[in-house]
Amino acid sequence: MGEAASFLPLVLIVLAFYFLLIRPQSKRAKAQRQMQAELAPGSSVMLTSGIFGELTRTDDPERVDVRVADGVVLTVARAAIANVVPERAPLEATDPVDPAVEARADGREPGEDVPGRREL
């Protein structure tokens, strides 16, 4: 009984690692693989480098083409797609912000130049 009880803390630590670290990571990896498998042309995506674009070709199992600007298409690894960006609703027209009311965290007035900054 004493020998079995000495292994109990080790077993509990292994179980804790599984439920706190390994299992959540495998769920995230599964969700990422599923998202990458369901990519379709026309989807807006964000790459792992932070570049946003629209998928133009997804027929290759390893690579996809992403249009980042008019006439600029990048061929990237499918694994480089971090997530699919949901379509945003168009912005509604709102009242313009009055520059006299707009507050700045650094204490400068709106439109005031940054000290030490030179125009090119």
Biopython code that builds the backbone (N, CA, C, O; Angstrom):
import numpy as np
from Bio.PDB.StructureBuilder import StructureBuilder

atoms = [
    (1, "MET", "N", (0.824, -1.194, 0.000)),
    (1, "MET", "CA", (0.000, 0.000, 0.000)),
    (1, "MET", "C", (0.867, 1.256, 0.000)),
    (1, "MET", "O", (0.538, 2.239, -0.664)),
    (2, "GLY", "N", (1.962, 1.225, 0.735)),
    (2, "GLY", "CA", (2.841, 2.382, 0.837)),
    (2, "GLY", "C", (3.511, 2.709, -0.480)),
    (2, "GLY", "O", (3.707, 3.880, -0.805)),
    (3, "GLU", "N", (3.869, 1.673, -1.250)),
    (3, "GLU", "CA", (4.514, 1.909, -2.551)),
    (3, "GLU", "C", (3.526, 2.504, -3.543)),
    (3, "GLU", "O", (3.887, 3.392, -4.316)),
    (4, "ALA", "N", (2.304, 2.035, -3.533)),
    (4, "ALA", "CA", (1.293, 2.552, -4.454)),
    (4, "ALA", "C", (0.965, 4.011, -4.119)),
    (4, "ALA", "O", (0.738, 4.819, -5.019)),
    (5, "ALA", "N", (0.942, 4.339, -2.857)),
    (5, "ALA", "CA", (0.645, 5.707, -2.438)),
    (5, "ALA", "C", (1.767, 6.670, -2.836)),
    (5, "ALA", "O", (1.510, 7.855, -3.050)),
    (6, "SER", "N", (2.990, 6.184, -2.937)),
    (6, "SER", "CA", (4.095, 7.059, -3.316)),
    (6, "SER", "C", (4.025, 7.440, -4.796)),
    (6, "SER", "O", (4.564, 8.475, -5.187)),
    (7, "PHE", "N", (3.372, 6.622, -5.622)),
    (7, "PHE", "CA", (3.220, 6.948, -7.042)),
    (7, "PHE", "C", (2.003, 7.823, -7.318)),
    (7, "PHE", "O", (1.872, 8.364, -8.417)),
    (8, "LEU", "N", (1.124, 7.969, -6.356)),
    (8, "LEU", "CA", (-0.090, 8.743, -6.535)),
    (8, "LEU", "C", (0.185, 10.211, -6.917)),
    (8, "LEU", "O", (-0.456, 10.710, -7.842)),
    (9, "PRO", "N", (1.110, 10.923, -6.246)),
    (9, "PRO", "CA", (1.391, 12.309, -6.668)),
    (9, "PRO", "C", (1.903, 12.397, -8.105)),
    (9, "PRO", "O", (1.553, 13.330, -8.828)),
    (10, "LEU", "N", (2.722, 11.444, -8.521)),
    (10, "LEU", "CA", (3.236, 11.440, -9.893)),
    (10, "LEU", "C", (2.097, 11.245, -10.894)),
    (10, "LEU", "O", (2.049, 11.923, -11.921)),
    (11, "VAL", "N", (1.197, 10.336, -10.602)),
    (11, "VAL", "CA", (0.043, 10.091, -11.470)),
    (11, "VAL", "C", (-0.838, 11.338, -11.541)),
    (11, "VAL", "O", (-1.323, 11.687, -12.617)),
    (12, "LEU", "N", (-1.048, 12.007, -10.423)),
    (12, "LEU", "CA", (-1.858, 13.226, -10.408)),
    (12, "LEU", "C", (-1.207, 14.345, -11.218)),
    (12, "LEU", "O", (-1.901, 15.098, -11.901)),
    (13, "ILE", "N", (0.102, 14.457, -11.151)),
    (13, "ILE", "CA", (0.814, 15.481, -11.925)),
    (13, "ILE", "C", (0.682, 15.208, -13.423)),
    (13, "ILE", "O", (0.469, 16.130, -14.210)),
    (14, "VAL", "N", (0.810, 13.944, -13.809)),
    (14, "VAL", "CA", (0.672, 13.582, -15.224)),
    (14, "VAL", "C", (-0.746, 13.889, -15.702)),
    (14, "VAL", "O", (-0.920, 14.432, -16.793)),
    (15, "LEU", "N", (-1.746, 13.555, -14.916)),
    (15, "LEU", "CA", (-3.131, 13.862, -15.283)),
    (15, "LEU", "C", (-3.364, 15.372, -15.376)),
    (15, "LEU", "O", (-4.057, 15.836, -16.281)),
    (16, "ALA", "N", (-2.795, 16.132, -14.454)),
    (16, "ALA", "CA", (-2.947, 17.584, -14.485)),
    (16, "ALA", "C", (-2.317, 18.157, -15.759)),
    (16, "ALA", "O", (-2.912, 19.025, -16.398)),
    (17, "PHE", "N", (-1.131, 17.688, -16.136)),
    (17, "PHE", "CA", (-0.495, 18.147, -17.365)),
    (17, "PHE", "C", (-1.366, 17.819, -18.571)),
    (17, "PHE", "O", (-1.508, 18.637, -19.481)),
    (18, "TYR", "N", (-1.942, 16.636, -18.577)),
    (18, "TYR", "CA", (-2.777, 16.248, -19.707)),
    (18, "TYR", "C", (-3.982, 17.178, -19.827)),
    (18, "TYR", "O", (-4.243, 17.707, -20.907)),
    (19, "PHE", "N", (-4.710, 17.384, -18.747)),
    (19, "PHE", "CA", (-5.937, 18.171, -18.816)),
    (19, "PHE", "C", (-5.689, 19.678, -18.905)),
    (19, "PHE", "O", (-6.534, 20.405, -19.428)),
    (20, "LEU", "N", (-4.565, 20.155, -18.413)),
    (20, "LEU", "CA", (-4.308, 21.594, -18.437)),
    (20, "LEU", "C", (-3.480, 22.046, -19.636)),
    (20, "LEU", "O", (-3.592, 23.197, -20.056)),
    (21, "LEU", "N", (-2.657, 21.170, -20.192)),
    (21, "LEU", "CA", (-1.770, 21.585, -21.281)),
    (21, "LEU", "C", (-1.988, 20.818, -22.583)),
    (21, "LEU", "O", (-2.198, 21.428, -23.631)),
    (22, "ILE", "N", (-1.941, 19.522, -22.528)),
    (22, "ILE", "CA", (-1.943, 18.713, -23.751)),
    (22, "ILE", "C", (-3.313, 18.717, -24.425)),
    (22, "ILE", "O", (-3.402, 18.954, -25.630)),
    (23, "ARG", "N", (-4.364, 18.463, -23.681)),
    (23, "ARG", "CA", (-5.707, 18.379, -24.266)),
    (23, "ARG", "C", (-6.160, 19.702, -24.884)),
    (23, "ARG", "O", (-6.659, 19.685, -26.009)),
    (24, "PRO", "N", (-6.012, 20.856, -24.205)),
    (24, "PRO", "CA", (-6.412, 22.125, -24.850)),
    (24, "PRO", "C", (-5.612, 22.426, -26.118)),
    (24, "PRO", "O", (-6.160, 22.938, -27.093)),
    (25, "GLN", "N", (-4.315, 22.108, -26.103)),
    (25, "GLN", "CA", (-3.490, 22.360, -27.291)),
    (25, "GLN", "C", (-3.941, 21.484, -28.449)),
    (25, "GLN", "O", (-3.982, 21.949, -29.588)),
    (26, "SER", "N", (-4.278, 20.235, -28.186)),
    (26, "SER", "CA", (-4.725, 19.364, -29.274)),
    (26, "SER", "C", (-6.078, 19.833, -29.817)),
    (26, "SER", "O", (-6.330, 19.695, -31.014)),
    (27, "LYS", "N", (-6.951, 20.381, -28.974)),
    (27, "LYS", "CA", (-8.225, 20.931, -29.451)),
    (27, "LYS", "C", (-7.976, 22.133, -30.357)),
    (27, "LYS", "O", (-8.609, 22.261, -31.405)),
    (28, "ARG", "N", (-7.052, 23.018, -29.958)),
    (28, "ARG", "CA", (-6.735, 24.188, -30.793)),
    (28, "ARG", "C", (-6.147, 23.751, -32.129)),
    (28, "ARG", "O", (-6.496, 24.305, -33.171)),
    (29, "ALA", "N", (-5.258, 22.762, -32.105)),
    (29, "ALA", "CA", (-4.644, 22.278, -33.342)),
    (29, "ALA", "C", (-5.696, 21.653, -34.258)),
    (29, "ALA", "O", (-5.650, 21.842, -35.473)),
    (30, "LYS", "N", (-6.632, 20.919, -33.691)),
    (30, "LYS", "CA", (-7.700, 20.305, -34.488)),
    (30, "LYS", "C", (-8.571, 21.386, -35.124)),
    (30, "LYS", "O", (-8.924, 21.279, -36.299)),
    (31, "ALA", "N", (-8.920, 22.420, -34.370)),
    (31, "ALA", "CA", (-9.728, 23.512, -34.910)),
    (31, "ALA", "C", (-8.976, 24.242, -36.023)),
    (31, "ALA", "O", (-9.581, 24.627, -37.023)),
    (32, "GLN", "N", (-7.673, 24.434, -35.862)),
    (32, "GLN", "CA", (-6.858, 25.097, -36.886)),
    (32, "GLN", "C", (-6.816, 24.256, -38.164)),
    (32, "GLN", "O", (-6.967, 24.789, -39.263)),
    (33, "ARG", "N", (-6.611, 22.941, -38.021)),
    (33, "ARG", "CA", (-6.592, 22.064, -39.203)),
    (33, "ARG", "C", (-7.943, 22.077, -39.917)),
    (33, "ARG", "O", (-7.994, 22.099, -41.146)),
    (34, "GLN", "N", (-9.033, 22.063, -39.153)),
    (34, "GLN", "CA", (-10.359, 22.082, -39.749)),
    (34, "GLN", "C", (-10.591, 23.395, -40.494)),
    (34, "GLN", "O", (-11.133, 23.391, -41.599)),
    (35, "MET", "N", (-10.184, 24.521, -39.896)),
    (35, "MET", "CA", (-10.348, 25.820, -40.549)),
    (35, "MET", "C", (-9.565, 25.856, -41.852)),
    (35, "MET", "O", (-10.071, 26.339, -42.865)),
    (36, "GLN", "N", (-8.339, 25.352, -41.839)),
    (36, "GLN", "CA", (-7.514, 25.375, -43.043)),
    (36, "GLN", "C", (-8.047, 24.424, -44.114)),
    (36, "GLN", "O", (-7.860, 24.680, -45.303)),
    (37, "ALA", "N", (-8.701, 23.341, -43.720)),
    (37, "ALA", "CA", (-9.277, 22.414, -44.686)),
    (37, "ALA", "C", (-10.524, 22.987, -45.346)),
    (37, "ALA", "O", (-10.851, 22.613, -46.472)),
    (38, "GLU", "N", (-11.219, 23.883, -44.667)),
    (38, "GLU", "CA", (-12.470, 24.444, -45.175)),
    (38, "GLU", "C", (-12.289, 25.764, -45.916)),
    (38, "GLU", "O", (-13.277, 26.440, -46.203)),
    (39, "LEU", "N", (-11.057, 26.148, -46.231)),
    (39, "LEU", "CA", (-10.821, 27.411, -46.927)),
    (39, "LEU", "C", (-11.422, 27.369, -48.323)),
    (39, "LEU", "O", (-11.363, 26.347, -49.007)),
    (40, "ALA", "N", (-12.003, 28.492, -48.737)),
    (40, "ALA", "CA", (-12.616, 28.586, -50.058)),
    (40, "ALA", "C", (-12.238, 29.916, -50.699)),
    (40, "ALA", "O", (-12.037, 30.907, -49.997)),
    (41, "PRO", "N", (-12.139, 29.946, -52.033)),
    (41, "PRO", "CA", (-11.847, 31.212, -52.702)),
    (41, "PRO", "C", (-12.881, 32.271, -52.334)),
    (41, "PRO", "O", (-14.073, 31.987, -52.217)),
    (42, "GLY", "N", (-12.399, 33.495, -52.156)),
    (42, "GLY", "CA", (-13.269, 34.600, -51.788)),
    (42, "GLY", "C", (-13.286, 34.875, -50.295)),
    (42, "GLY", "O", (-13.800, 35.907, -49.863)),
    (43, "SER", "N", (-12.730, 33.966, -49.496)),
    (43, "SER", "CA", (-12.700, 34.172, -48.048)),
    (43, "SER", "C", (-11.654, 35.217, -47.696)),
    (43, "SER", "O", (-10.568, 35.238, -48.274)),
    (44, "SER", "N", (-11.982, 36.079, -46.753)),
    (44, "SER", "CA", (-11.009, 37.042, -46.240)),
    (44, "SER", "C", (-10.236, 36.356, -45.130)),
    (44, "SER", "O", (-10.830, 35.760, -44.231)),
    (45, "VAL", "N", (-8.908, 36.437, -45.186)),
    (45, "VAL", "CA", (-8.071, 35.735, -44.223)),
    (45, "VAL", "C", (-6.994, 36.653, -43.669)),
    (45, "VAL", "O", (-6.681, 37.694, -44.248)),
    (46, "MET", "N", (-6.435, 36.245, -42.537)),
    (46, "MET", "CA", (-5.261, 36.904, -41.982)),
    (46, "MET", "C", (-4.152, 35.865, -41.904)),
    (46, "MET", "O", (-4.355, 34.768, -41.383)),
    (47, "LEU", "N", (-2.992, 36.208, -42.417)),
    (47, "LEU", "CA", (-1.849, 35.305, -42.360)),
    (47, "LEU", "C", (-1.179, 35.410, -40.999)),
    (47, "LEU", "O", (-1.435, 36.351, -40.249)),
    (48, "THR", "N", (-0.323, 34.449, -40.680)),
    (48, "THR", "CA", (0.373, 34.473, -39.398)),
    (48, "THR", "C", (1.288, 35.681, -39.276)),
    (48, "THR", "O", (1.662, 36.057, -38.165)),
    (49, "SER", "N", (1.658, 36.297, -40.397)),
    (49, "SER", "CA", (2.497, 37.488, -40.368)),
    (49, "SER", "C", (1.685, 38.762, -40.148)),
    (49, "SER", "O", (2.258, 39.843, -40.008)),
    (50, "GLY", "N", (0.349, 38.645, -40.116)),
    (50, "GLY", "CA", (-0.497, 39.803, -39.896)),
    (50, "GLY", "C", (-1.001, 40.443, -41.177)),
    (50, "GLY", "O", (-1.684, 41.466, -41.122)),
    (51, "ILE", "N", (-0.686, 39.872, -42.320)),
    (51, "ILE", "CA", (-1.144, 40.402, -43.601)),
    (51, "ILE", "C", (-2.570, 39.922, -43.857)),
    (51, "ILE", "O", (-2.878, 38.742, -43.688)),
    (52, "PHE", "N", (-3.441, 40.855, -44.269)),
    (52, "PHE", "CA", (-4.816, 40.515, -44.591)),
    (52, "PHE", "C", (-4.965, 40.414, -46.095)),
    (52, "PHE", "O", (-4.321, 41.150, -46.843)),
    (53, "GLY", "N", (-5.817, 39.501, -46.537)),
    (53, "GLY", "CA", (-6.056, 39.366, -47.964)),
    (53, "GLY", "C", (-7.263, 38.499, -48.230)),
    (53, "GLY", "O", (-7.969, 38.077, -47.313)),
    (54, "GLU", "N", (-7.486, 38.239, -49.518)),
    (54, "GLU", "CA", (-8.616, 37.423, -49.957)),
    (54, "GLU", "C", (-8.080, 36.233, -50.736)),
    (54, "GLU", "O", (-7.223, 36.387, -51.606)),
    (55, "LEU", "N", (-8.584, 35.054, -50.423)),
    (55, "LEU", "CA", (-8.134, 33.852, -51.111)),
    (55, "LEU", "C", (-8.618, 33.859, -52.556)),
    (55, "LEU", "O", (-9.780, 34.157, -52.832)),
    (56, "THR", "N", (-7.708, 33.527, -53.478)),
    (56, "THR", "CA", (-8.099, 33.446, -54.882)),
    (56, "THR", "C", (-8.016, 32.024, -55.408)),
    (56, "THR", "O", (-8.746, 31.664, -56.331)),
    (57, "ARG", "N", (-7.130, 31.205, -54.833)),
    (57, "ARG", "CA", (-6.983, 29.818, -55.293)),
    (57, "ARG", "C", (-6.680, 28.940, -54.089)),
    (57, "ARG", "O", (-5.784, 29.238, -53.300)),
    (58, "THR", "N", (-7.439, 27.847, -53.956)),
    (58, "THR", "CA", (-7.241, 26.954, -52.807)),
    (58, "THR", "C", (-7.203, 25.489, -53.226)),
    (58, "THR", "O", (-7.396, 24.612, -52.384)),
    (59, "ASP", "N", (-6.960, 25.199, -54.506)),
    (59, "ASP", "CA", (-7.028, 23.817, -54.968)),
    (59, "ASP", "C", (-5.783, 22.994, -54.637)),
    (59, "ASP", "O", (-5.844, 21.766, -54.697)),
    (60, "ASP", "N", (-4.680, 23.609, -54.298)),
    (60, "ASP", "CA", (-3.457, 22.890, -53.916)),
    (60, "ASP", "C", (-3.537, 22.518, -52.431)),
    (60, "ASP", "O", (-3.899, 23.364, -51.614)),
    (61, "PRO", "N", (-3.210, 21.281, -52.066)),
    (61, "PRO", "CA", (-3.299, 20.897, -50.653)),
    (61, "PRO", "C", (-2.243, 21.555, -49.762)),
    (61, "PRO", "O", (-2.401, 21.577, -48.541)),
    (62, "GLU", "N", (-1.175, 22.087, -50.349)),
    (62, "GLU", "CA", (-0.087, 22.683, -49.569)),
    (62, "GLU", "C", (-0.042, 24.201, -49.628)),
    (62, "GLU", "O", (0.426, 24.844, -48.689)),
    (63, "ARG", "N", (-0.531, 24.785, -50.736)),
    (63, "ARG", "CA", (-0.392, 26.224, -50.951)),
    (63, "ARG", "C", (-1.723, 26.851, -51.324)),
    (63, "ARG", "O", (-2.619, 26.188, -51.847)),
    (64, "VAL", "N", (-1.832, 28.149, -51.042)),
    (64, "VAL", "CA", (-2.997, 28.935, -51.455)),
    (64, "VAL", "C", (-2.497, 30.262, -52.006)),
    (64, "VAL", "O", (-1.401, 30.713, -51.672)),
    (65, "ASP", "N", (-3.312, 30.880, -52.852)),
    (65, "ASP", "CA", (-2.995, 32.208, -53.370)),
    (65, "ASP", "C", (-3.860, 33.219, -52.627)),
    (65, "ASP", "O", (-5.069, 33.039, -52.489)),
    (66, "VAL", "N", (-3.216, 34.290, -52.150)),
    (66, "VAL", "CA", (-3.904, 35.333, -51.388)),
    (66, "VAL", "C", (-3.687, 36.659, -52.101)),
    (66, "VAL", "O", (-2.551, 37.079, -52.324)),
    (67, "ARG", "N", (-4.811, 37.329, -52.463)),
    (67, "ARG", "CA", (-4.723, 38.654, -53.079)),
    (67, "ARG", "C", (-4.695, 39.676, -51.954)),
    (67, "ARG", "O", (-5.645, 39.784, -51.178)),
    (68, "VAL", "N", (-3.592, 40.432, -51.871)),
    (68, "VAL", "CA", (-3.434, 41.420, -50.806)),
    (68, "VAL", "C", (-3.680, 42.841, -51.297)),
    (68, "VAL", "O", (-3.915, 43.744, -50.494)),
    (69, "ALA", "N", (-3.627, 43.044, -52.601)),
    (69, "ALA", "CA", (-3.913, 44.350, -53.214)),
    (69, "ALA", "C", (-4.232, 44.094, -54.676)),
    (69, "ALA", "O", (-4.019, 42.990, -55.177)),
    (70, "ASP", "N", (-4.734, 45.095, -55.353)),
    (70, "ASP", "CA", (-5.036, 44.935, -56.774)),
    (70, "ASP", "C", (-3.762, 44.580, -57.520)),
    (70, "ASP", "O", (-2.788, 45.334, -57.496)),
    (71, "GLY", "N", (-3.771, 43.440, -58.176)),
    (71, "GLY", "CA", (-2.623, 42.995, -58.957)),
    (71, "GLY", "C", (-1.513, 42.363, -58.137)),
    (71, "GLY", "O", (-0.470, 42.019, -58.693)),
    (72, "VAL", "N", (-1.701, 42.197, -56.829)),
    (72, "VAL", "CA", (-0.666, 41.597, -55.983)),
    (72, "VAL", "C", (-1.234, 40.317, -55.365)),
    (72, "VAL", "O", (-2.119, 40.360, -54.510)),
    (73, "VAL", "N", (-0.701, 39.175, -55.819)),
    (73, "VAL", "CA", (-1.149, 37.881, -55.316)),
    (73, "VAL", "C", (0.050, 37.159, -54.730)),
    (73, "VAL", "O", (1.076, 36.993, -55.390)),
    (74, "LEU", "N", (-0.090, 36.730, -53.482)),
    (74, "LEU", "CA", (0.967, 35.995, -52.808)),
    (74, "LEU", "C", (0.603, 34.515, -52.776)),
    (74, "LEU", "O", (-0.543, 34.159, -52.505)),
    (75, "THR", "N", (1.582, 33.655, -53.053)),
    (75, "THR", "CA", (1.391, 32.222, -52.875)),
    (75, "THR", "C", (2.034, 31.875, -51.549)),
    (75, "THR", "O", (3.236, 32.063, -51.365)),
    (76, "VAL", "N", (1.226, 31.364, -50.617)),
    (76, "VAL", "CA", (1.722, 31.064, -49.269)),
    (76, "VAL", "C", (1.345, 29.635, -48.901)),
    (76, "VAL", "O", (0.461, 29.030, -49.506)),
    (77, "ALA", "N", (2.030, 29.118, -47.905)),
    (77, "ALA", "CA", (1.690, 27.799, -47.381)),
    (77, "ALA", "C", (0.320, 27.868, -46.720)),
    (77, "ALA", "O", (-0.015, 28.859, -46.071)),
    (78, "ARG", "N", (-0.459, 26.825, -46.886)),
    (78, "ARG", "CA", (-1.795, 26.780, -46.282)),
    (78, "ARG", "C", (-1.702, 26.954, -44.772)),
    (78, "ARG", "O", (-2.596, 27.539, -44.159)),
    (79, "ALA", "N", (-0.628, 26.450, -44.167)),
    (79, "ALA", "CA", (-0.444, 26.565, -42.713)),
    (79, "ALA", "C", (-0.186, 28.000, -42.272)),
    (79, "ALA", "O", (-0.270, 28.296, -41.080)),
    (80, "ALA", "N", (0.126, 28.900, -43.207)),
    (80, "ALA", "CA", (0.383, 30.301, -42.852)),
    (80, "ALA", "C", (-0.902, 31.085, -42.627)),
    (80, "ALA", "O", (-0.846, 32.250, -42.233)),
    (81, "ILE", "N", (-2.054, 30.476, -42.868)),
    (81, "ILE", "CA", (-3.326, 31.161, -42.643)),
    (81, "ILE", "C", (-3.665, 31.040, -41.169)),
    (81, "ILE", "O", (-3.909, 29.941, -40.671)),
    (82, "ALA", "N", (-3.681, 32.167, -40.469)),
    (82, "ALA", "CA", (-3.950, 32.164, -39.027)),
    (82, "ALA", "C", (-5.441, 32.025, -38.749)),
    (82, "ALA", "O", (-5.842, 31.228, -37.900)),
    (83, "ASN", "N", (-6.269, 32.797, -39.461)),
    (83, "ASN", "CA", (-7.707, 32.675, -39.255)),
    (83, "ASN", "C", (-8.468, 33.314, -40.405)),
    (83, "ASN", "O", (-7.928, 34.102, -41.181)),
    (84, "VAL", "N", (-9.732, 32.947, -40.487)),
    (84, "VAL", "CA", (-10.634, 33.532, -41.475)),
    (84, "VAL", "C", (-11.267, 34.747, -40.817)),
    (84, "VAL", "O", (-11.795, 34.662, -39.708)),
    (85, "VAL", "N", (-11.207, 35.872, -41.508)),
    (85, "VAL", "CA", (-11.718, 37.123, -40.961)),
    (85, "VAL", "C", (-13.196, 37.233, -41.330)),
    (85, "VAL", "O", (-13.545, 37.145, -42.507)),
    (86, "PRO", "N", (-14.067, 37.424, -40.340)),
    (86, "PRO", "CA", (-15.483, 37.564, -40.672)),
    (86, "PRO", "C", (-15.734, 38.863, -41.435)),
    (86, "PRO", "O", (-15.051, 39.868, -41.237)),
    (87, "GLU", "N", (-16.717, 38.809, -42.295)),
    (87, "GLU", "CA", (-17.072, 40.005, -43.068)),
    (87, "GLU", "C", (-17.593, 41.071, -42.119)),
    (87, "GLU", "O", (-18.400, 40.784, -41.235)),
    (88, "ARG", "N", (-17.131, 42.295, -42.303)),
    (88, "ARG", "CA", (-17.576, 43.402, -41.453)),
    (88, "ARG", "C", (-18.750, 44.100, -42.107)),
    (88, "ARG", "O", (-18.821, 44.232, -43.329)),
    (89, "ALA", "N", (-19.659, 44.539, -41.274)),
    (89, "ALA", "CA", (-20.783, 45.330, -41.773)),
    (89, "ALA", "C", (-20.258, 46.699, -42.183)),
    (89, "ALA", "O", (-19.313, 47.201, -41.575)),
    (90, "PRO", "N", (-20.853, 47.309, -43.202)),
    (90, "PRO", "CA", (-20.391, 48.642, -43.598)),
    (90, "PRO", "C", (-20.592, 49.633, -42.455)),
    (90, "PRO", "O", (-21.559, 49.558, -41.698)),
    (91, "LEU", "N", (-19.655, 50.551, -42.361)),
    (91, "LEU", "CA", (-19.737, 51.558, -41.314)),
    (91, "LEU", "C", (-20.894, 52.501, -41.596)),
    (91, "LEU", "O", (-21.125, 52.916, -42.731)),
    (92, "GLU", "N", (-21.612, 52.827, -40.533)),
    (92, "GLU", "CA", (-22.718, 53.760, -40.671)),
    (92, "GLU", "C", (-22.179, 55.180, -40.583)),
    (92, "GLU", "O", (-21.190, 55.447, -39.901)),
    (93, "ALA", "N", (-22.841, 56.071, -41.277)),
    (93, "ALA", "CA", (-22.447, 57.476, -41.214)),
    (93, "ALA", "C", (-22.758, 57.998, -39.819)),
    (93, "ALA", "O", (-23.875, 57.853, -39.323)),
    (94, "THR", "N", (-21.773, 58.595, -39.207)),
    (94, "THR", "CA", (-21.961, 59.169, -37.880)),
    (94, "THR", "C", (-21.544, 60.627, -37.926)),
    (94, "THR", "O", (-20.939, 61.093, -38.891)),
    (95, "ASP", "N", (-21.874, 61.319, -36.879)),
    (95, "ASP", "CA", (-21.464, 62.713, -36.803)),
    (95, "ASP", "C", (-19.946, 62.781, -36.747)),
    (95, "ASP", "O", (-19.321, 62.020, -36.008)),
    (96, "PRO", "N", (-19.339, 63.686, -37.521)),
    (96, "PRO", "CA", (-17.883, 63.804, -37.450)),
    (96, "PRO", "C", (-17.457, 64.297, -36.066)),
    (96, "PRO", "O", (-18.169, 65.045, -35.397)),
    (97, "VAL", "N", (-16.283, 63.853, -35.673)),
    (97, "VAL", "CA", (-15.760, 64.263, -34.369)),
    (97, "VAL", "C", (-15.270, 65.696, -34.470)),
    (97, "VAL", "O", (-14.518, 66.044, -35.380)),
    (98, "ASP", "N", (-15.700, 66.523, -33.531)),
    (98, "ASP", "CA", (-15.279, 67.918, -33.485)),
    (98, "ASP", "C", (-13.841, 67.959, -32.975)),
    (98, "ASP", "O", (-13.595, 67.531, -31.847)),
    (99, "PRO", "N", (-12.867, 68.464, -33.768)),
    (99, "PRO", "CA", (-11.475, 68.475, -33.319)),
    (99, "PRO", "C", (-11.276, 69.229, -32.014)),
    (99, "PRO", "O", (-10.350, 68.921, -31.264)),
    (100, "ALA", "N", (-12.117, 70.200, -31.732)),
    (100, "ALA", "CA", (-11.966, 70.952, -30.490)),
    (100, "ALA", "C", (-12.339, 70.102, -29.287)),
    (100, "ALA", "O", (-11.889, 70.368, -28.173)),
    (101, "VAL", "N", (-13.167, 69.073, -29.508)),
    (101, "VAL", "CA", (-13.624, 68.226, -28.408)),
    (101, "VAL", "C", (-12.740, 66.994, -28.263)),
    (101, "VAL", "O", (-12.622, 66.422, -27.180)),
    (102, "GLU", "N", (-12.126, 66.598, -29.363)),
    (102, "GLU", "CA", (-11.326, 65.382, -29.340)),
    (102, "GLU", "C", (-10.175, 65.521, -28.341)),
    (102, "GLU", "O", (-9.400, 66.475, -28.405)),
    (103, "ALA", "N", (-10.072, 64.571, -27.429)),
    (103, "ALA", "CA", (-9.017, 64.616, -26.410)),
    (103, "ALA", "C", (-7.868, 63.713, -26.828)),
    (103, "ALA", "O", (-8.074, 62.664, -27.438)),
    (104, "ARG", "N", (-6.667, 64.131, -26.493)),
    (104, "ARG", "CA", (-5.488, 63.330, -26.797)),
    (104, "ARG", "C", (-4.827, 62.930, -25.497)),
    (104, "ARG", "O", (-4.735, 63.721, -24.559)),
    (105, "ALA", "N", (-4.368, 61.690, -25.454)),
    (105, "ALA", "CA", (-3.745, 61.173, -24.241)),
    (105, "ALA", "C", (-2.407, 61.845, -23.959)),
    (105, "ALA", "O", (-2.006, 61.950, -22.800)),
    (106, "ASP", "N", (-1.703, 62.307, -25.008)),
    (106, "ASP", "CA", (-0.389, 62.903, -24.784)),
    (106, "ASP", "C", (-0.460, 64.411, -24.523)),
    (106, "ASP", "O", (0.581, 65.048, -24.357)),
    (107, "GLY", "N", (-1.648, 64.988, -24.482)),
    (107, "GLY", "CA", (-1.794, 66.393, -24.138)),
    (107, "GLY", "C", (-1.648, 67.354, -25.296)),
    (107, "GLY", "O", (-1.858, 68.555, -25.122)),
    (108, "ARG", "N", (-1.292, 66.861, -26.487)),
    (108, "ARG", "CA", (-1.166, 67.747, -27.641)),
    (108, "ARG", "C", (-2.541, 68.047, -28.211)),
    (108, "ARG", "O", (-3.475, 67.260, -28.057)),
    (109, "GLU", "N", (-2.655, 69.169, -28.856)),
    (109, "GLU", "CA", (-3.899, 69.541, -29.526)),
    (109, "GLU", "C", (-4.020, 68.722, -30.813)),
    (109, "GLU", "O", (-3.008, 68.341, -31.402)),
    (110, "PRO", "N", (-5.244, 68.452, -31.247)),
    (110, "PRO", "CA", (-5.414, 67.748, -32.524)),
    (110, "PRO", "C", (-4.765, 68.541, -33.652)),
    (110, "PRO", "O", (-4.936, 69.756, -33.747)),
    (111, "GLY", "N", (-4.021, 67.845, -34.501)),
    (111, "GLY", "CA", (-3.345, 68.491, -35.613)),
    (111, "GLY", "C", (-1.979, 69.046, -35.256)),
    (111, "GLY", "O", (-1.229, 69.437, -36.150)),
    (112, "GLU", "N", (-1.634, 69.093, -33.979)),
    (112, "GLU", "CA", (-0.331, 69.596, -33.554)),
    (112, "GLU", "C", (0.726, 68.572, -33.922)),
    (112, "GLU", "O", (0.525, 67.371, -33.742)),
    (113, "ASP", "N", (1.837, 69.037, -34.430)),
    (113, "ASP", "CA", (2.894, 68.128, -34.877)),
    (113, "ASP", "C", (3.598, 67.501, -33.688)),
    (113, "ASP", "O", (3.617, 68.056, -32.590)),
    (114, "VAL", "N", (4.178, 66.326, -33.932)),
    (114, "VAL", "CA", (4.928, 65.615, -32.903)),
    (114, "VAL", "C", (6.291, 66.284, -32.749)),
    (114, "VAL", "O", (6.967, 66.528, -33.749)),
    (115, "PRO", "N", (6.712, 66.586, -31.512)),
    (115, "PRO", "CA", (8.028, 67.222, -31.326)),
    (115, "PRO", "C", (9.135, 66.308, -31.827)),
    (115, "PRO", "O", (9.114, 65.102, -31.578)),
    (116, "GLY", "N", (10.096, 66.879, -32.529)),
    (116, "GLY", "CA", (11.233, 66.125, -33.029)),
    (116, "GLY", "C", (10.973, 65.448, -34.375)),
    (116, "GLY", "O", (11.881, 64.831, -34.933)),
    (117, "ARG", "N", (9.772, 65.549, -34.897)),
    (117, "ARG", "CA", (9.434, 64.924, -36.158)),
    (117, "ARG", "C", (9.685, 65.911, -37.285)),
    (117, "ARG", "O", (9.307, 67.079, -37.197)),
    (118, "ARG", "N", (10.317, 65.441, -38.329)),
    (118, "ARG", "CA", (10.616, 66.306, -39.467)),
    (118, "ARG", "C", (9.830, 65.849, -40.680)),
    (118, "ARG", "O", (9.616, 64.654, -40.885)),
    (119, "GLU", "N", (9.403, 66.808, -41.478)),
    (119, "GLU", "CA", (8.719, 66.478, -42.731)),
    (119, "GLU", "C", (9.750, 66.048, -43.749)),
    (119, "GLU", "O", (10.850, 66.599, -43.804)),
    (120, "LEU", "N", (9.398, 65.075, -44.544)),
    (120, "LEU", "CA", (10.307, 64.574, -45.595)),
    (120, "LEU", "C", (10.206, 65.401, -46.834)),
    (120, "LEU", "O", (10.895, 65.127, -47.817)),
]
sb = StructureBuilder()
sb.init_structure("model")
sb.init_model(0)
sb.init_chain("A")
sb.init_seg("    ")
for serial, (resi, resn, name, xyz) in enumerate(atoms, 1):
    if name == "N":
        sb.init_residue(resn, " ", resi, " ")
    sb.init_atom(name, np.array(xyz, "f"), 0.0, 1.0, " ", f" {name:<3s}", serial, name[0])
structure = sb.get_structure()
